Amino acid sequence: MKFYNTDFECQNIIQLVYAEQIWGLVRYGLYPYPGSPNFLEIEQLETIPTSRGEMIERPIAPIGKWLIWYCIRVGLQYCTVSENKPLILLASLESAILYYRNVIMMEYLGPAPSAPGEDLYAFRFSPTAARTFCERQENQYGIPTHFD
């Protein structure tokens, strides 16, 4: 498994590649500047059946979990927040509420600010909850051996 990234100011896109196929992408914003909010926001998470356009059923887990795991590792490395502040933020569509709340086990915060006609729902991980998620992921699936 490899993670590739493309750097933008405060934002990054990571693609998860396995067996030379793109399995998922995540776009996140990292805001570690003094005097500004110090957190990582997962802005878009996509799992992709295959990089060749084949429509094969493939479950999001553990692909989505690995992309979230990667974002948490970046957030823990670059952001310093107190335990009662959010380290990782995410806004999702209504159809993904159960996934983020029950599978990923993020704290559900309720409706999130969004563009007119788009209903989004906010989630967060505190530093402790983020570390707990990473430990669960690593205990269940191991630790990736290759990062680019």
CNS distance restraints for C-alpha pairs under 8 A (distance, minus, plus):
assign (resid   1 and name CA) (resid  16 and name CA) 6.88 0.50 0.50
assign (resid   1 and name CA) (resid  17 and name CA) 5.74 0.50 0.50
assign (resid   1 and name CA) (resid  18 and name CA) 4.79 0.50 0.50
assign (resid   1 and name CA) (resid  19 and name CA) 7.62 0.50 0.50
assign (resid   1 and name CA) (resid 144 and name CA) 6.46 0.50 0.50
assign (resid   1 and name CA) (resid 145 and name CA) 7.35 0.50 0.50
assign (resid   1 and name CA) (resid 146 and name CA) 6.30 0.50 0.50
assign (resid   1 and name CA) (resid 147 and name CA) 7.73 0.50 0.50
assign (resid   2 and name CA) (resid  16 and name CA) 5.79 0.50 0.50
assign (resid   2 and name CA) (resid  17 and name CA) 5.14 0.50 0.50
assign (resid   2 and name CA) (resid  18 and name CA) 6.52 0.50 0.50
assign (resid   2 and name CA) (resid 146 and name CA) 5.57 0.50 0.50
assign (resid   2 and name CA) (resid 147 and name CA) 5.24 0.50 0.50
assign (resid   2 and name CA) (resid 148 and name CA) 6.31 0.50 0.50
assign (resid   3 and name CA) (resid  14 and name CA) 6.22 0.50 0.50
assign (resid   3 and name CA) (resid  15 and name CA) 5.60 0.50 0.50
assign (resid   3 and name CA) (resid  16 and name CA) 4.79 0.50 0.50
assign (resid   3 and name CA) (resid  17 and name CA) 6.32 0.50 0.50
assign (resid   3 and name CA) (resid 146 and name CA) 7.71 0.50 0.50
assign (resid   3 and name CA) (resid 147 and name CA) 5.34 0.50 0.50
assign (resid   3 and name CA) (resid 148 and name CA) 5.66 0.50 0.50
assign (resid   4 and name CA) (resid  14 and name CA) 5.38 0.50 0.50
assign (resid   4 and name CA) (resid  15 and name CA) 5.32 0.50 0.50
assign (resid   4 and name CA) (resid  16 and name CA) 6.75 0.50 0.50
assign (resid   4 and name CA) (resid  17 and name CA) 7.72 0.50 0.50
assign (resid   4 and name CA) (resid 147 and name CA) 7.45 0.50 0.50
assign (resid   4 and name CA) (resid 148 and name CA) 5.51 0.50 0.50
assign (resid   5 and name CA) (resid  12 and name CA) 6.55 0.50 0.50
assign (resid   5 and name CA) (resid  13 and name CA) 5.46 0.50 0.50
assign (resid   5 and name CA) (resid  14 and name CA) 4.41 0.50 0.50
assign (resid   5 and name CA) (resid  15 and name CA) 6.54 0.50 0.50
assign (resid   5 and name CA) (resid 148 and name CA) 7.69 0.50 0.50
assign (resid   6 and name CA) (resid  12 and name CA) 5.63 0.50 0.50
assign (resid   6 and name CA) (resid  13 and name CA) 5.34 0.50 0.50
assign (resid   6 and name CA) (resid  14 and name CA) 6.72 0.50 0.50
assign (resid   7 and name CA) (resid  11 and name CA) 6.51 0.50 0.50
assign (resid   7 and name CA) (resid  12 and name CA) 4.88 0.50 0.50
assign (resid   7 and name CA) (resid  13 and name CA) 6.99 0.50 0.50
assign (resid   8 and name CA) (resid  12 and name CA) 5.63 0.50 0.50
assign (resid  10 and name CA) (resid  29 and name CA) 5.37 0.50 0.50
assign (resid  10 and name CA) (resid  30 and name CA) 5.14 0.50 0.50
assign (resid  10 and name CA) (resid  31 and name CA) 6.08 0.50 0.50
assign (resid  11 and name CA) (resid  27 and name CA) 7.09 0.50 0.50
assign (resid  11 and name CA) (resid  28 and name CA) 5.55 0.50 0.50
assign (resid  11 and name CA) (resid  29 and name CA) 4.15 0.50 0.50
assign (resid  11 and name CA) (resid  30 and name CA) 6.03 0.50 0.50
assign (resid  12 and name CA) (resid  27 and name CA) 5.67 0.50 0.50
assign (resid  12 and name CA) (resid  28 and name CA) 5.54 0.50 0.50
assign (resid  12 and name CA) (resid  29 and name CA) 6.43 0.50 0.50
assign (resid  12 and name CA) (resid  30 and name CA) 7.98 0.50 0.50
assign (resid  13 and name CA) (resid  25 and name CA) 6.89 0.50 0.50
assign (resid  13 and name CA) (resid  26 and name CA) 5.65 0.50 0.50
assign (resid  13 and name CA) (resid  27 and name CA) 4.35 0.50 0.50
assign (resid  13 and name CA) (resid  28 and name CA) 6.55 0.50 0.50
assign (resid  14 and name CA) (resid  25 and name CA) 5.56 0.50 0.50
assign (resid  14 and name CA) (resid  26 and name CA) 5.31 0.50 0.50
assign (resid  14 and name CA) (resid  27 and name CA) 6.44 0.50 0.50
assign (resid  14 and name CA) (resid  67 and name CA) 7.95 0.50 0.50
assign (resid  15 and name CA) (resid  22 and name CA) 6.63 0.50 0.50
assign (resid  15 and name CA) (resid  23 and name CA) 7.46 0.50 0.50
assign (resid  15 and name CA) (resid  24 and name CA) 5.65 0.50 0.50
assign (resid  15 and name CA) (resid  25 and name CA) 4.36 0.50 0.50
assign (resid  15 and name CA) (resid  26 and name CA) 6.55 0.50 0.50
assign (resid  16 and name CA) (resid  22 and name CA) 5.89 0.50 0.50
assign (resid  16 and name CA) (resid  23 and name CA) 5.61 0.50 0.50
assign (resid  16 and name CA) (resid  24 and name CA) 5.20 0.50 0.50
assign (resid  16 and name CA) (resid  25 and name CA) 6.26 0.50 0.50
assign (resid  16 and name CA) (resid  63 and name CA) 7.96 0.50 0.50
assign (resid  16 and name CA) (resid  67 and name CA) 7.30 0.50 0.50
assign (resid  17 and name CA) (resid  21 and name CA) 5.40 0.50 0.50
assign (resid  17 and name CA) (resid  22 and name CA) 4.51 0.50 0.50
assign (resid  17 and name CA) (resid  23 and name CA) 5.73 0.50 0.50
assign (resid  17 and name CA) (resid  24 and name CA) 7.41 0.50 0.50
assign (resid  18 and name CA) (resid  22 and name CA) 6.58 0.50 0.50
assign (resid  18 and name CA) (resid  23 and name CA) 6.79 0.50 0.50
assign (resid  21 and name CA) (resid  50 and name CA) 6.13 0.50 0.50
assign (resid  21 and name CA) (resid  51 and name CA) 5.08 0.50 0.50
assign (resid  21 and name CA) (resid  52 and name CA) 7.74 0.50 0.50
assign (resid  22 and name CA) (resid  48 and name CA) 6.91 0.50 0.50
assign (resid  22 and name CA) (resid  50 and name CA) 6.24 0.50 0.50
assign (resid  22 and name CA) (resid  51 and name CA) 5.01 0.50 0.50
assign (resid  23 and name CA) (resid  47 and name CA) 5.87 0.50 0.50
assign (resid  23 and name CA) (resid  48 and name CA) 4.99 0.50 0.50
assign (resid  23 and name CA) (resid  49 and name CA) 6.35 0.50 0.50
assign (resid  23 and name CA) (resid  50 and name CA) 6.08 0.50 0.50
assign (resid  23 and name CA) (resid  51 and name CA) 7.03 0.50 0.50
assign (resid  23 and name CA) (resid  63 and name CA) 6.96 0.50 0.50
assign (resid  24 and name CA) (resid  45 and name CA) 7.60 0.50 0.50
assign (resid  24 and name CA) (resid  46 and name CA) 5.49 0.50 0.50
assign (resid  24 and name CA) (resid  47 and name CA) 4.07 0.50 0.50
assign (resid  24 and name CA) (resid  48 and name CA) 5.17 0.50 0.50
assign (resid  24 and name CA) (resid  63 and name CA) 6.56 0.50 0.50
assign (resid  24 and name CA) (resid  64 and name CA) 7.29 0.50 0.50
assign (resid  24 and name CA) (resid  67 and name CA) 7.50 0.50 0.50
assign (resid  25 and name CA) (resid  44 and name CA) 7.94 0.50 0.50
assign (resid  25 and name CA) (resid  45 and name CA) 5.93 0.50 0.50
assign (resid  25 and name CA) (resid  46 and name CA) 5.20 0.50 0.50
assign (resid  25 and name CA) (resid  47 and name CA) 6.38 0.50 0.50
assign (resid  25 and name CA) (resid  48 and name CA) 7.82 0.50 0.50
assign (resid  25 and name CA) (resid  67 and name CA) 7.31 0.50 0.50
assign (resid  26 and name CA) (resid  42 and name CA) 7.30 0.50 0.50
assign (resid  26 and name CA) (resid  43 and name CA) 7.54 0.50 0.50
assign (resid  26 and name CA) (resid  44 and name CA) 5.55 0.50 0.50
assign (resid  26 and name CA) (resid  45 and name CA) 4.46 0.50 0.50
assign (resid  26 and name CA) (resid  46 and name CA) 6.29 0.50 0.50
assign (resid  26 and name CA) (resid  67 and name CA) 6.33 0.50 0.50
assign (resid  27 and name CA) (resid  42 and name CA) 6.31 0.50 0.50
assign (resid  27 and name CA) (resid  43 and name CA) 5.50 0.50 0.50
assign (resid  27 and name CA) (resid  44 and name CA) 5.09 0.50 0.50
assign (resid  27 and name CA) (resid  45 and name CA) 6.58 0.50 0.50
assign (resid  28 and name CA) (resid  40 and name CA) 6.87 0.50 0.50
assign (resid  28 and name CA) (resid  41 and name CA) 5.50 0.50 0.50
assign (resid  28 and name CA) (resid  42 and name CA) 4.41 0.50 0.50
assign (resid  28 and name CA) (resid  43 and name CA) 5.04 0.50 0.50
assign (resid  28 and name CA) (resid  44 and name CA) 6.90 0.50 0.50
assign (resid  28 and name CA) (resid  71 and name CA) 7.48 0.50 0.50
assign (resid  29 and name CA) (resid  40 and name CA) 5.66 0.50 0.50
assign (resid  29 and name CA) (resid  41 and name CA) 5.13 0.50 0.50
assign (resid  29 and name CA) (resid  42 and name CA) 6.59 0.50 0.50
assign (resid  29 and name CA) (resid  43 and name CA) 6.94 0.50 0.50
assign (resid  30 and name CA) (resid  38 and name CA) 7.90 0.50 0.50
assign (resid  30 and name CA) (resid  39 and name CA) 6.26 0.50 0.50
assign (resid  30 and name CA) (resid  40 and name CA) 4.51 0.50 0.50
assign (resid  30 and name CA) (resid  41 and name CA) 6.51 0.50 0.50
assign (resid  30 and name CA) (resid  75 and name CA) 7.33 0.50 0.50
assign (resid  31 and name CA) (resid  36 and name CA) 7.35 0.50 0.50
assign (resid  31 and name CA) (resid  37 and name CA) 6.46 0.50 0.50
assign (resid  31 and name CA) (resid  38 and name CA) 5.38 0.50 0.50
assign (resid  31 and name CA) (resid  39 and name CA) 5.60 0.50 0.50
assign (resid  31 and name CA) (resid  40 and name CA) 6.22 0.50 0.50
assign (resid  31 and name CA) (resid  79 and name CA) 7.86 0.50 0.50
assign (resid  32 and name CA) (resid  36 and name CA) 7.42 0.50 0.50
assign (resid  32 and name CA) (resid  37 and name CA) 7.15 0.50 0.50
assign (resid  32 and name CA) (resid  38 and name CA) 4.69 0.50 0.50
assign (resid  32 and name CA) (resid  39 and name CA) 6.43 0.50 0.50
assign (resid  32 and name CA) (resid  78 and name CA) 6.40 0.50 0.50
assign (resid  32 and name CA) (resid  79 and name CA) 5.49 0.50 0.50
assign (resid  32 and name CA) (resid  80 and name CA) 7.96 0.50 0.50
assign (resid  33 and name CA) (resid  37 and name CA) 7.32 0.50 0.50
assign (resid  33 and name CA) (resid  38 and name CA) 6.53 0.50 0.50
assign (resid  34 and name CA) (resid  38 and name CA) 7.55 0.50 0.50
assign (resid  38 and name CA) (resid  79 and name CA) 5.75 0.50 0.50
assign (resid  38 and name CA) (resid  80 and name CA) 6.83 0.50 0.50
assign (resid  38 and name CA) (resid  81 and name CA) 6.71 0.50 0.50
assign (resid  38 and name CA) (resid  87 and name CA) 7.45 0.50 0.50
assign (resid  39 and name CA) (resid  75 and name CA) 6.70 0.50 0.50
assign (resid  39 and name CA) (resid  79 and name CA) 5.93 0.50 0.50
assign (resid  39 and name CA) (resid  81 and name CA) 7.64 0.50 0.50
assign (resid  39 and name CA) (resid  86 and name CA) 6.77 0.50 0.50
assign (resid  39 and name CA) (resid  87 and name CA) 4.83 0.50 0.50
assign (resid  39 and name CA) (resid  88 and name CA) 5.96 0.50 0.50
assign (resid  39 and name CA) (resid  89 and name CA) 7.40 0.50 0.50
assign (resid  40 and name CA) (resid  71 and name CA) 7.55 0.50 0.50
assign (resid  40 and name CA) (resid  72 and name CA) 7.96 0.50 0.50
assign (resid  40 and name CA) (resid  75 and name CA) 5.57 0.50 0.50
assign (resid  40 and name CA) (resid  79 and name CA) 7.66 0.50 0.50
assign (resid  40 and name CA) (resid  87 and name CA) 6.21 0.50 0.50
assign (resid  40 and name CA) (resid  88 and name CA) 4.98 0.50 0.50
assign (resid  40 and name CA) (resid  89 and name CA) 6.33 0.50 0.50
assign (resid  41 and name CA) (resid  88 and name CA) 5.70 0.50 0.50
assign (resid  41 and name CA) (resid  89 and name CA) 4.62 0.50 0.50
assign (resid  41 and name CA) (resid  90 and name CA) 5.76 0.50 0.50
assign (resid  42 and name CA) (resid  71 and name CA) 7.43 0.50 0.50
assign (resid  42 and name CA) (resid  88 and name CA) 7.22 0.50 0.50
assign (resid  42 and name CA) (resid  89 and name CA) 6.16 0.50 0.50
assign (resid  42 and name CA) (resid  90 and name CA) 5.04 0.50 0.50
assign (resid  42 and name CA) (resid  91 and name CA) 7.65 0.50 0.50
assign (resid  43 and name CA) (resid  90 and name CA) 6.50 0.50 0.50
assign (resid  43 and name CA) (resid  91 and name CA) 7.19 0.50 0.50
assign (resid  45 and name CA) (resid  64 and name CA) 7.18 0.50 0.50
assign (resid  45 and name CA) (resid  67 and name CA) 7.65 0.50 0.50
assign (resid  46 and name CA) (resid  64 and name CA) 7.45 0.50 0.50
assign (resid  47 and name CA) (resid  60 and name CA) 6.19 0.50 0.50
assign (resid  47 and name CA) (resid  63 and name CA) 6.60 0.50 0.50
assign (resid  47 and name CA) (resid  64 and name CA) 6.46 0.50 0.50
assign (resid  49 and name CA) (resid  53 and name CA) 7.49 0.50 0.50
assign (resid  49 and name CA) (resid  54 and name CA) 6.85 0.50 0.50
assign (resid  49 and name CA) (resid  55 and name CA) 6.16 0.50 0.50
assign (resid  49 and name CA) (resid  56 and name CA) 5.74 0.50 0.50
assign (resid  49 and name CA) (resid  57 and name CA) 6.71 0.50 0.50
assign (resid  49 and name CA) (resid  58 and name CA) 6.00 0.50 0.50
assign (resid  50 and name CA) (resid  54 and name CA) 5.95 0.50 0.50
assign (resid  50 and name CA) (resid  55 and name CA) 7.44 0.50 0.50
assign (resid  50 and name CA) (resid  56 and name CA) 7.46 0.50 0.50
assign (resid  59 and name CA) (resid  63 and name CA) 7.86 0.50 0.50
assign (resid  60 and name CA) (resid  64 and name CA) 5.47 0.50 0.50
assign (resid  60 and name CA) (resid  65 and name CA) 7.89 0.50 0.50
assign (resid  61 and name CA) (resid  65 and name CA) 6.00 0.50 0.50
assign (resid  62 and name CA) (resid  66 and name CA) 6.03 0.50 0.50
assign (resid  63 and name CA) (resid  67 and name CA) 6.44 0.50 0.50
assign (resid  64 and name CA) (resid  68 and name CA) 6.24 0.50 0.50
assign (resid  65 and name CA) (resid  69 and name CA) 5.93 0.50 0.50
assign (resid  65 and name CA) (resid 104 and name CA) 7.21 0.50 0.50
assign (resid  65 and name CA) (resid 137 and name CA) 7.35 0.50 0.50
assign (resid  66 and name CA) (resid  70 and name CA) 6.12 0.50 0.50
assign (resid  66 and name CA) (resid 137 and name CA) 7.76 0.50 0.50
assign (resid  67 and name CA) (resid  71 and name CA) 6.39 0.50 0.50
assign (resid  68 and name CA) (resid  72 and name CA) 6.16 0.50 0.50
assign (resid  69 and name CA) (resid  73 and name CA) 6.24 0.50 0.50
assign (resid  69 and name CA) (resid 133 and name CA) 7.52 0.50 0.50
assign (resid  69 and name CA) (resid 134 and name CA) 5.79 0.50 0.50
assign (resid  69 and name CA) (resid 137 and name CA) 7.50 0.50 0.50
assign (resid  70 and name CA) (resid  74 and name CA) 6.40 0.50 0.50
assign (resid  71 and name CA) (resid  75 and name CA) 6.12 0.50 0.50
assign (resid  72 and name CA) (resid  76 and name CA) 6.00 0.50 0.50
assign (resid  72 and name CA) (resid  88 and name CA) 6.88 0.50 0.50
assign (resid  72 and name CA) (resid 130 and name CA) 6.29 0.50 0.50
assign (resid  72 and name CA) (resid 131 and name CA) 7.82 0.50 0.50
assign (resid  72 and name CA) (resid 134 and name CA) 7.59 0.50 0.50
assign (resid  73 and name CA) (resid  77 and name CA) 6.16 0.50 0.50
assign (resid  74 and name CA) (resid  78 and name CA) 6.18 0.50 0.50
assign (resid  75 and name CA) (resid  79 and name CA) 5.39 0.50 0.50
assign (resid  75 and name CA) (resid  87 and name CA) 6.65 0.50 0.50
assign (resid  75 and name CA) (resid  88 and name CA) 6.98 0.50 0.50
assign (resid  76 and name CA) (resid  80 and name CA) 7.29 0.50 0.50
assign (resid  76 and name CA) (resid  87 and name CA) 7.66 0.50 0.50
assign (resid  76 and name CA) (resid 127 and name CA) 7.29 0.50 0.50
assign (resid  79 and name CA) (resid  87 and name CA) 7.22 0.50 0.50
assign (resid  80 and name CA) (resid  87 and name CA) 7.99 0.50 0.50
assign (resid  81 and name CA) (resid  85 and name CA) 6.09 0.50 0.50
assign (resid  81 and name CA) (resid  86 and name CA) 7.33 0.50 0.50
assign (resid  81 and name CA) (resid  87 and name CA) 6.51 0.50 0.50
assign (resid  81 and name CA) (resid 127 and name CA) 7.43 0.50 0.50
assign (resid  82 and name CA) (resid 127 and name CA) 7.76 0.50 0.50
assign (resid  83 and name CA) (resid 126 and name CA) 6.07 0.50 0.50
assign (resid  83 and name CA) (resid 127 and name CA) 5.96 0.50 0.50
assign (resid  83 and name CA) (resid 128 and name CA) 6.96 0.50 0.50
assign (resid  84 and name CA) (resid 126 and name CA) 6.68 0.50 0.50
assign (resid  85 and name CA) (resid 126 and name CA) 6.22 0.50 0.50
assign (resid  86 and name CA) (resid 124 and name CA) 5.95 0.50 0.50
assign (resid  86 and name CA) (resid 125 and name CA) 5.79 0.50 0.50
assign (resid  86 and name CA) (resid 126 and name CA) 4.77 0.50 0.50
assign (resid  86 and name CA) (resid 127 and name CA) 7.16 0.50 0.50
assign (resid  87 and name CA) (resid 124 and name CA) 7.28 0.50 0.50
assign (resid  87 and name CA) (resid 125 and name CA) 5.87 0.50 0.50
assign (resid  87 and name CA) (resid 126 and name CA) 5.25 0.50 0.50
assign (resid  87 and name CA) (resid 127 and name CA) 5.63 0.50 0.50
assign (resid  87 and name CA) (resid 130 and name CA) 7.73 0.50 0.50
assign (resid  88 and name CA) (resid 124 and name CA) 5.43 0.50 0.50
assign (resid  88 and name CA) (resid 125 and name CA) 5.05 0.50 0.50
assign (resid  88 and name CA) (resid 126 and name CA) 6.90 0.50 0.50
assign (resid  88 and name CA) (resid 130 and name CA) 7.61 0.50 0.50
assign (resid  89 and name CA) (resid 122 and name CA) 7.28 0.50 0.50
assign (resid  89 and name CA) (resid 123 and name CA) 5.86 0.50 0.50
assign (resid  89 and name CA) (resid 124 and name CA) 4.54 0.50 0.50
assign (resid  89 and name CA) (resid 125 and name CA) 6.72 0.50 0.50
assign (resid  90 and name CA) (resid 122 and name CA) 5.80 0.50 0.50
assign (resid  90 and name CA) (resid 123 and name CA) 5.20 0.50 0.50
assign (resid  90 and name CA) (resid 124 and name CA) 6.24 0.50 0.50
assign (resid  91 and name CA) (resid 112 and name CA) 6.63 0.50 0.50
assign (resid  91 and name CA) (resid 120 and name CA) 5.78 0.50 0.50
assign (resid  91 and name CA) (resid 121 and name CA) 5.19 0.50 0.50
assign (resid  91 and name CA) (resid 122 and name CA) 4.43 0.50 0.50
assign (resid  91 and name CA) (resid 123 and name CA) 6.19 0.50 0.50
assign (resid  92 and name CA) (resid  96 and name CA) 6.17 0.50 0.50
assign (resid  92 and name CA) (resid  97 and name CA) 6.77 0.50 0.50
assign (resid  92 and name CA) (resid 120 and name CA) 5.29 0.50 0.50
assign (resid  92 and name CA) (resid 121 and name CA) 5.22 0.50 0.50
assign (resid  92 and name CA) (resid 122 and name CA) 6.55 0.50 0.50
assign (resid  92 and name CA) (resid 123 and name CA) 7.91 0.50 0.50
assign (resid  93 and name CA) (resid  97 and name CA) 6.89 0.50 0.50
assign (resid  93 and name CA) (resid 119 and name CA) 6.55 0.50 0.50
assign (resid  93 and name CA) (resid 120 and name CA) 5.04 0.50 0.50
assign (resid  93 and name CA) (resid 121 and name CA) 6.32 0.50 0.50
assign (resid  94 and name CA) (resid 119 and name CA) 7.20 0.50 0.50
assign (resid  94 and name CA) (resid 120 and name CA) 6.64 0.50 0.50
assign (resid  94 and name CA) (resid 121 and name CA) 6.71 0.50 0.50
assign (resid  96 and name CA) (resid 100 and name CA) 6.37 0.50 0.50
assign (resid  97 and name CA) (resid 101 and name CA) 5.99 0.50 0.50
assign (resid  97 and name CA) (resid 121 and name CA) 7.32 0.50 0.50
assign (resid  98 and name CA) (resid 102 and name CA) 5.43 0.50 0.50
assign (resid  98 and name CA) (resid 103 and name CA) 7.27 0.50 0.50
assign (resid  99 and name CA) (resid 103 and name CA) 5.03 0.50 0.50
assign (resid  99 and name CA) (resid 104 and name CA) 6.39 0.50 0.50
assign (resid 100 and name CA) (resid 104 and name CA) 4.79 0.50 0.50
assign (resid 100 and name CA) (resid 105 and name CA) 5.95 0.50 0.50
assign (resid 100 and name CA) (resid 106 and name CA) 5.74 0.50 0.50
assign (resid 100 and name CA) (resid 123 and name CA) 7.57 0.50 0.50
assign (resid 101 and name CA) (resid 105 and name CA) 4.67 0.50 0.50
assign (resid 101 and name CA) (resid 106 and name CA) 5.15 0.50 0.50
assign (resid 101 and name CA) (resid 107 and name CA) 6.46 0.50 0.50
assign (resid 101 and name CA) (resid 108 and name CA) 6.23 0.50 0.50
assign (resid 101 and name CA) (resid 123 and name CA) 7.91 0.50 0.50
assign (resid 102 and name CA) (resid 106 and name CA) 7.71 0.50 0.50
assign (resid 104 and name CA) (resid 133 and name CA) 7.42 0.50 0.50
assign (resid 105 and name CA) (resid 133 and name CA) 7.80 0.50 0.50
assign (resid 106 and name CA) (resid 123 and name CA) 5.91 0.50 0.50
assign (resid 106 and name CA) (resid 124 and name CA) 5.65 0.50 0.50
assign (resid 106 and name CA) (resid 125 and name CA) 5.66 0.50 0.50
assign (resid 106 and name CA) (resid 129 and name CA) 7.77 0.50 0.50
assign (resid 107 and name CA) (resid 123 and name CA) 5.36 0.50 0.50
assign (resid 107 and name CA) (resid 124 and name CA) 5.25 0.50 0.50
assign (resid 107 and name CA) (resid 125 and name CA) 6.30 0.50 0.50
assign (resid 108 and name CA) (resid 121 and name CA) 7.83 0.50 0.50
assign (resid 108 and name CA) (resid 122 and name CA) 6.22 0.50 0.50
assign (resid 108 and name CA) (resid 123 and name CA) 4.60 0.50 0.50
assign (resid 108 and name CA) (resid 124 and name CA) 6.80 0.50 0.50
assign (resid 109 and name CA) (resid 121 and name CA) 7.31 0.50 0.50
assign (resid 109 and name CA) (resid 122 and name CA) 5.22 0.50 0.50
assign (resid 109 and name CA) (resid 123 and name CA) 5.40 0.50 0.50
assign (resid 109 and name CA) (resid 124 and name CA) 7.31 0.50 0.50
assign (resid 110 and name CA) (resid 121 and name CA) 5.46 0.50 0.50
assign (resid 110 and name CA) (resid 122 and name CA) 5.58 0.50 0.50
assign (resid 110 and name CA) (resid 123 and name CA) 7.58 0.50 0.50
assign (resid 111 and name CA) (resid 119 and name CA) 7.39 0.50 0.50
assign (resid 111 and name CA) (resid 120 and name CA) 5.94 0.50 0.50
assign (resid 111 and name CA) (resid 121 and name CA) 4.30 0.50 0.50
assign (resid 111 and name CA) (resid 122 and name CA) 5.94 0.50 0.50
assign (resid 112 and name CA) (resid 119 and name CA) 7.59 0.50 0.50
assign (resid 112 and name CA) (resid 120 and name CA) 5.26 0.50 0.50
assign (resid 112 and name CA) (resid 121 and name CA) 4.81 0.50 0.50
assign (resid 112 and name CA) (resid 122 and name CA) 5.07 0.50 0.50
assign (resid 113 and name CA) (resid 120 and name CA) 7.00 0.50 0.50
assign (resid 114 and name CA) (resid 118 and name CA) 6.06 0.50 0.50
assign (resid 114 and name CA) (resid 119 and name CA) 6.42 0.50 0.50
assign (resid 114 and name CA) (resid 120 and name CA) 6.16 0.50 0.50
assign (resid 115 and name CA) (resid 119 and name CA) 7.83 0.50 0.50
assign (resid 125 and name CA) (resid 129 and name CA) 5.51 0.50 0.50
assign (resid 125 and name CA) (resid 130 and name CA) 5.37 0.50 0.50
assign (resid 126 and name CA) (resid 130 and name CA) 5.99 0.50 0.50
assign (resid 127 and name CA) (resid 131 and name CA) 6.26 0.50 0.50
assign (resid 128 and name CA) (resid 132 and name CA) 6.18 0.50 0.50
assign (resid 129 and name CA) (resid 133 and name CA) 6.18 0.50 0.50
assign (resid 130 and name CA) (resid 134 and name CA) 6.39 0.50 0.50
assign (resid 131 and name CA) (resid 135 and name CA) 6.22 0.50 0.50
assign (resid 132 and name CA) (resid 136 and name CA) 6.22 0.50 0.50
assign (resid 133 and name CA) (resid 137 and name CA) 6.19 0.50 0.50
assign (resid 134 and name CA) (resid 138 and name CA) 6.05 0.50 0.50
assign (resid 135 and name CA) (resid 139 and name CA) 5.95 0.50 0.50
assign (resid 136 and name CA) (resid 140 and name CA) 6.13 0.50 0.50
assign (resid 137 and name CA) (resid 141 and name CA) 5.93 0.50 0.50
assign (resid 137 and name CA) (resid 142 and name CA) 7.28 0.50 0.50
assign (resid 138 and name CA) (resid 142 and name CA) 4.43 0.50 0.50
assign (resid 138 and name CA) (resid 143 and name CA) 5.35 0.50 0.50
